Amino acid sequence: MSHVLILRAPGTNADQETAYAFQLAGAKSVEILHINSILETHTILDRVNILCIPGGFSFGDDIAAGKIFALKIKNHLADTLRRFCDADKLILGICNGFQVLLKSGLLFEEDLGGSIATLTWNFSARYIDRWVHLRTEQSNSVFLCGIESMYLPIAHAEGRFVFRENVTQPLQQLALRYDSEENPNGSMLNVAGVCDVSGRIFGLMPHPERHVDFTQHPHWTRKMTSDVVKYPLSGDGLAIFQNAVSYFQ
């Protein structure tokens, strides 16, 4: 049975949609809690096996997108979340949640120079809100099992993935990429999502929770005739949540 915790903070704005996506995927229970609840009582995590940090603008994205949320995790919850994942549980970060996971050090191990990768301002230096084509890479990511491609919306200003200078990383952690011809933000290697070495922690910039139903596709009416639906009844993003839920079944 899968039990999901959506971890929110001031400025989070995609918690309800993300909770609905997990419910639609068949999760046994889904609850939404403020980060302060976990900081006060770490044992709350004992009752769930999927943790998700959703999109939004946590703490107003002061300093940098997701930075304050990431510091709270890094300074107070890093060991707890490592044990959480080591117990064969899953962690998902979407958009701002991806920024939090990356800047907290949960996706890549830090070296003497600190973080080896980050998410920074889009190459255009503008907020981007559009749909993108994505392709998965060969990886051990639990969340991307059986998925080859997706069409999902993005909505971010600091989504450009960059490695620190002179750093290389195994390609199997770079699990999700934008189609090379439509890299929307200038990410190195067209990276749109990254998993940790275990495959149980995954962060991505696109919003799968915003495409769990076929009517959320921007062209869904063009895919239909009066009597035949020519588009899958579920949206591309639903498979990510279904993979997470089915992992515990």
Secondary structure by P-SEA (a helix, b strand, c coil): cbbbbbbbcccccaaaaaaaaaaaacccbbbbbcaaaaaacccccccccbbbbccccccccccccaaaaaaaaaaccaaaaaaaaaacbbbbbccaaaaaaaaacccccccccccccccccccccccccbbbbbbbcccccccccccccccccccccccbbbccccccccccccccccccccccccccccccccccccccbbbbccccccccccccccccccccccccccccccccaaaaaaaaaaccc
